[in-house]
Amino acid sequence: MSEGSRPRAGPPRAIVTPRLRLRPLRLDDAETLAALLDDFEVVRMLARVPWPYGVADAESFICDYGDETVFAVCLKASGELVGVCGLHPGRRGGNAGDLGYWIGRRHWNQGYATEAAHAAIDYGFTALGLDEITVSCRVINEASRRVVWKCGFRFSGSGMIDTLASGRVAAEHFSLDRSCWRSLKAWGGTP
């Protein structure tokens, strides 16, 4: 890490869910992030993570993730960091954000990605005042697609995306607008 670099402040507060605590990333998370992303099965599904991924990559990200809102996804009971979830300004412009999330492999199939995504979506519509949130996933990523559907997103199209680890890949795109999110919340639905 370069001299004078320091972690960004991140989101202004932590979010607590039934099993998770989403909090700002800290520089002391770098080794854990690098260890979780030392798994091509995780990285190959992500658009903006290079392969291989080391501690220097993690430190660089923690110190400068631009205008994104990024959360460390931690188990509430132990504080263990298990992944990352966040929102960044939308590709379409306007008052929209793109959702991104990943969970380390040994924590897959426990619903953590869905729980973290719900919290980030709520944060996006309430604290950030977004009007729409979009998300994309590789067509081969059935687990991510399940998260997307559980969060109430609607399919908006398919196409190609550029990824750092896997090159140009086929993807599906989804969106959730504020009015749909409000309706789902009012019905007591999953989001």
Secondary structure, DSSP 8 states (H G I E B T S, - for coil): --TT------SSS-EE-SSEEEE---GGGHHHHHHHT--HHHHTT-SS--SS--HHHHHHHHH--TT-EEEEEEETTT--EEEEEEEEE-TT-SSEEEEEEEE-GGGTTSSHHHHHHHHHHHHHHHTS--SEEEEEEETT-HHHHHHHHHTT-EEEEEEEEEETTTEEEEEEEEEEEHHHHHHHHHTT---
